[in-house]
Amino acid sequence: MFSAVEAHAYIDRDTAVLQVMNKAAGKTQTIMAPVGRVVGFEKLNITVRACKQSDPFDAENFYAFTEISRGDGGMIYSNWLDRNNPGKNPVQNADYDIWLVRCE
């Protein structure tokens, strides 16, 4: 008996486009985060380890494995961000909200 397994194809992208909101200032900024490079934003260091686009034949979505730490080295977040479900893996921080816009 043959059982079908659903396969998903993803396209690797080089850059994550992120929105970062400083909650205290009430300001939002778009930042470009190249995969594998640390990007500084105010008190944060953001490193995107992978940025993937869903199969073009599926509903469009983007995923980014992201590590976010404070400038003093304390880890805030290390997990996948999902563009279509931003509340699924929220960045838990009192000062900032961060979400994935797309991968390029």
C-alpha positions, 0 to 999 in steps of 0.5 A, a space after each residue: 500500500 502506497 501512502 502519499 506524503 505532502 511535499 512542500 517546496 521552498 525558495 531560499 531568498 537572500 534578504 528578509 524585510 522586517 518591520 520593527 516597532 519601537 513601542 515607547 516611541 510609537 515609530 515603525 521602521 522597515 529594515 533589510 536583514 541579509 541572511 547570515 549577517 548581524 543587523 543592528 537596530 537601536 538596542 537590538 542585534 538581529 540575525 536572519 539565518 534563513 529566509 524562505 518563500 513558499 512554493 509559487 503554486 501555493 498561497 504566497 507566504 514567507 518564513 525567516 529563522 531569526 535570532 534577536 538579542 540585546 546589545 548586551 548579548 541577552 537573547 530575546 528570540 530564536 525561532 521562525 517568523 511566519 509572515 501570514 501568521 505573525 502571532 504564531 511565534 511572536 517576539 516577546 519584548 517589552 520595547 519592540 515588536 518585530 514581524 516579517 514582511 517578505 523575503 527577497 
